[in-house]
Every structure is written in structure tokens, then in C-alpha cells.
Amino acid sequence: MRVKRIARYPDGRRCGAAPAVARNPGCCWDEGHTVNLHVFGPDCDEHLRHLIFRDWLRGHLDDRDRYAAEKRRAAADNPWSVSAYNRQKAGSILDILRRAGLRPAPAGPRR
């Protein structure tokens, strides 16, 4: 199912249309796939990790090039499985996030 949503800035101003694709878990890529849209809520830890990762790659070209090569390998090895593609590149992402200073949260109860 394809849906089209209007993207908005937090203050409600319209910033354009963003295509979104509703997929079932484990669904394969299709021939017309052109976007991988991430949607995060406010103060989402995953969004912050994406920003840290992006900013690190912008300032560390060796890591950027290694990650780009890993993405190409993962895409070639797993052309029809997003899950397998993500699993294959996960180690590279974790290594880069560690170099960027991220550490796992200590174990224990969440507040």
C-alpha cells in the first residue's frame, strides 16, 4: 500500500510531500523502490543516533568510504531482503558509532 503524506515542520509549516510505503515485516524490496523513509517521534534515541552517525561520517571520510563500500556489498549480497541487508551492515554501523563516542546504556531499570 502506498500512501502520500504531507511533511510538516514541528511548528506546522508545510515542507513538501513525502512518499511513504507501508510494508509488512520481512517484505522484499521491489523494482520501483526509490526511498527508505524513517519517521521518528520527538526526542527519539534512534533519531539522535542517526544524527550522530551522519555527522561523524561527514567529518571522517575514511569511515564514510568504508561504510559506503559495506552498503554496496550488503546491497549486492541481499538485493531482495531489507532485513538481511541491514544485518550485514550492522557491525560497521556499531563500530562507527563507538568511534563517534556512543556507548550502550548501563544495564538496570529504566526511568
C-alpha positions as CSV (number, residue, x, y, z in Angstrom):
1,M,0.0,0.0,0.0
2,R,1.4,3.3,-1.0
3,V,0.4,6.5,0.8
4,K,1.4,10.1,0.4
5,R,1.7,12.3,3.4
6,I,2.5,16.0,3.6
7,A,5.6,16.6,5.6
8,R,5.5,19.4,8.1
9,Y,7.9,21.2,10.3
10,P,7.3,21.0,14.0
11,D,5.6,24.4,14.0
12,G,3.1,23.1,11.4
13,R,4.6,24.8,8.3
14,R,4.3,22.6,5.3
15,C,7.7,21.5,3.8
16,G,6.6,19.3,1.0
17,A,5.2,15.8,0.2
18,A,7.0,12.8,1.4
19,P,6.2,9.4,-0.1
20,A,5.8,6.5,2.3
21,V,5.5,2.8,1.7
22,A,3.6,0.6,4.2
23,R,5.4,-2.8,4.2
24,N,5.0,-6.0,6.1
25,P,8.0,-7.1,8.2
26,G,10.4,-9.2,6.1
27,C,9.0,-7.8,2.9
28,C,11.3,-7.7,-0.1
29,W,12.4,-4.6,-2.0
30,D,10.5,-4.1,-5.2
31,E,11.8,-2.9,-8.6
32,G,10.2,0.6,-8.1
33,H,11.7,1.2,-4.7
34,T,13.1,4.7,-4.6
35,V,13.0,5.8,-0.9
36,N,13.6,4.4,2.6
37,L,11.7,6.8,4.8
38,H,12.5,6.9,8.5
39,V,9.9,8.5,10.8
40,F,10.8,9.4,14.4
41,G,9.0,11.0,17.2
42,P,10.3,13.8,19.3
43,D,13.4,13.0,21.4
44,C,13.7,9.6,19.9
45,D,17.0,7.9,20.7
46,E,17.2,6.3,17.2
47,H,16.9,9.7,15.6
48,L,19.7,11.0,17.7
49,R,21.9,8.0,16.7
50,H,21.2,8.8,13.1
51,L,22.3,12.4,13.5
52,I,25.5,11.3,15.4
53,F,26.2,8.8,12.6
54,R,25.6,11.3,9.8
55,D,27.7,14.0,11.4
56,W,30.6,11.5,12.1
57,L,30.6,10.4,8.5
58,R,30.7,14.0,7.3
59,G,33.8,14.6,9.3
60,H,35.6,11.2,8.9
61,L,36.0,10.4,5.3
62,D,37.8,7.1,5.8
63,D,34.8,5.8,7.8
64,R,32.4,7.3,5.2
65,D,34.2,5.4,2.4
66,R,34.3,2.1,4.4
67,Y,30.6,2.4,5.2
68,A,29.7,3.2,1.6
69,A,31.7,0.1,0.5
70,E,29.9,-2.1,3.1
71,K,26.5,-0.8,2.0
72,R,27.3,-1.7,-1.6
73,R,28.4,-5.2,-0.6
74,A,25.3,-5.7,1.5
75,A,23.0,-4.5,-1.3
76,A,24.8,-6.8,-3.8
77,D,24.6,-9.7,-1.4
78,N,20.9,-9.1,-0.4
79,P,19.1,-7.4,-3.2
80,W,15.6,-8.6,-2.1
81,S,15.8,-8.6,1.7
82,V,15.9,-5.4,3.6
83,S,16.4,-7.4,6.9
84,A,19.4,-9.3,5.6
85,Y,20.9,-6.0,4.1
86,N,20.5,-4.3,7.5
87,R,22.0,-7.3,9.4
88,Q,25.0,-7.4,7.1
89,K,25.9,-3.7,7.6
90,A,25.0,-3.6,11.4
91,G,28.6,-4.4,12.5
92,S,30.0,-1.5,10.5
93,I,27.4,0.9,11.9
94,L,28.1,-0.2,15.5
95,D,31.9,0.2,15.0
96,I,31.4,3.7,13.6
97,L,29.0,4.7,16.5
98,R,31.6,3.5,19.0
99,R,34.3,5.6,17.4
100,A,31.8,8.5,17.5
101,G,31.6,8.1,21.3
102,L,28.4,6.2,21.7
103,R,28.3,3.5,24.4
104,P,25.5,1.2,25.4
105,A,23.3,2.4,28.2
106,P,24.2,0.7,31.5
107,A,22.0,-2.3,32.4
108,G,19.4,-1.7,35.0
109,P,15.8,-0.3,35.4
110,R,14.8,2.4,33.0
111,R,13.4,5.7,34.4
